[in-house]
Amino acid sequence: MTQVKQLGLAFYSMRLSSIFHHEGFISNQIYNLLKQENTKQLNLEKLYVQSERFAELLKNESLYEYGYDRKLFRTRVQFFVDKGIFKLTED
C-alpha cells in the first residue's frame, strides 16, 4: 500500500473521534492537493490558510480547544514530510 493511500485511510479512520476532525482534514487536504496538482511539493501557506479556516468552522464541534497557530500546524504537517510523502515550499 502506498503512503498516499495510507494517508487517505488515515483520514477516514479519523472520523471515529471528533477530537481528530482537524487532523483528518489536514490529511484529506494533503491527499487531494497531491492528486490535483500531481506534484510532490505543497505550499505551506496555502495549507495553513485552508486548515485555519476549517478549524474555525469546527471550533464548536469538539470539547478540545485548539490553540491553532503556524508553529503547531508546521509540527503536524512535518510528520508527512518526514515520511517522504511530499516536500513543503514556504512561499
TAJOVEN-V760132 format. One record per residue. N is the residue number from 0. RES is the residue in one small letter. PHI is phi in whole degrees, -180 to 180 (* if undefined). D_CENTER is the distance of its C-alpha to the mean C-alpha in whole Angstrom. Layout:
n->N res->RES phi->PHI d_center->D_CENTER
n->N res->RES phi->PHI d_center->D_CENTER
This chain:
n->0 res->m phi->* d_center->20
n->1 res->t phi->-74 d_center->18
n->2 res->q phi->-66 d_center->14
n->3 res->v phi->-67 d_center->13
n->4 res->k phi->-67 d_center->14
n->5 res->q phi->-62 d_center->13
n->6 res->l phi->-62 d_center->10
n->7 res->g phi->-63 d_center->11
n->8 res->l phi->-65 d_center->13
n->9 res->a phi->-61 d_center->11
n->10 res->f phi->-61 d_center->9
n->11 res->y phi->-69 d_center->13
n->12 res->s phi->-73 d_center->14
n->13 res->m phi->-66 d_center->12
n->14 res->r phi->-67 d_center->14
n->15 res->l phi->-69 d_center->17
n->16 res->s phi->-140 d_center->16
n->17 res->s phi->-66 d_center->15
n->18 res->i phi->-68 d_center->14
n->19 res->f phi->-100 d_center->11
n->20 res->h phi->-53 d_center->10
n->21 res->h phi->-68 d_center->7
n->22 res->e phi->-64 d_center->6
n->23 res->g phi->-63 d_center->7
n->24 res->f phi->-63 d_center->5
n->25 res->i phi->-59 d_center->2
n->26 res->s phi->-65 d_center->4
n->27 res->n phi->-68 d_center->6
n->28 res->q phi->-64 d_center->6
n->29 res->i phi->-61 d_center->6
n->30 res->y phi->-57 d_center->9
n->31 res->n phi->-66 d_center->10
n->32 res->l phi->-65 d_center->10
n->33 res->l phi->-63 d_center->12
n->34 res->k phi->-72 d_center->14
n->35 res->q phi->-66 d_center->15
n->36 res->e phi->-89 d_center->16
n->37 res->n phi->47 d_center->17
n->38 res->t phi->-142 d_center->16
n->39 res->k phi->-110 d_center->15
n->40 res->q phi->-122 d_center->14
n->41 res->l phi->-126 d_center->11
n->42 res->n phi->-83 d_center->12
n->43 res->l phi->-61 d_center->10
n->44 res->e phi->-64 d_center->12
n->45 res->k phi->-62 d_center->11
n->46 res->l phi->-62 d_center->7
n->47 res->y phi->-63 d_center->9
n->48 res->v phi->-61 d_center->11
n->49 res->q phi->-64 d_center->9
n->50 res->s phi->-68 d_center->7
n->51 res->e phi->-63 d_center->10
n->52 res->r phi->-63 d_center->12
n->53 res->f phi->-64 d_center->10
n->54 res->a phi->-60 d_center->11
n->55 res->e phi->-65 d_center->15
n->56 res->l phi->-63 d_center->15
n->57 res->l phi->-100 d_center->14
n->58 res->k phi->-61 d_center->16
n->59 res->n phi->-96 d_center->19
n->60 res->e phi->-92 d_center->18
n->61 res->s phi->-139 d_center->17
n->62 res->l phi->-80 d_center->20
n->63 res->y phi->-79 d_center->17
n->64 res->e phi->-92 d_center->18
n->65 res->y phi->-78 d_center->14
n->66 res->g phi->-91 d_center->16
n->67 res->y phi->-80 d_center->13
n->68 res->d phi->-151 d_center->14
n->69 res->r phi->-65 d_center->13
n->70 res->k phi->-65 d_center->14
n->71 res->l phi->-63 d_center->12
n->72 res->f phi->-61 d_center->8
n->73 res->r phi->-60 d_center->10
n->74 res->t phi->-62 d_center->11
n->75 res->r phi->-66 d_center->7
n->76 res->v phi->-72 d_center->6
n->77 res->q phi->-59 d_center->10
n->78 res->f phi->-55 d_center->10
n->79 res->f phi->-71 d_center->9
n->80 res->v phi->-65 d_center->11
n->81 res->d phi->-63 d_center->14
n->82 res->k phi->-80 d_center->14
n->83 res->g phi->81 d_center->15
n->84 res->i phi->-73 d_center->12
n->85 res->f phi->-160 d_center->12
n->86 res->k phi->-115 d_center->13
n->87 res->l phi->-100 d_center->12
n->88 res->t phi->-111 d_center->15
n->89 res->e phi->-94 d_center->16
n->90 res->d phi->-79 d_center->18
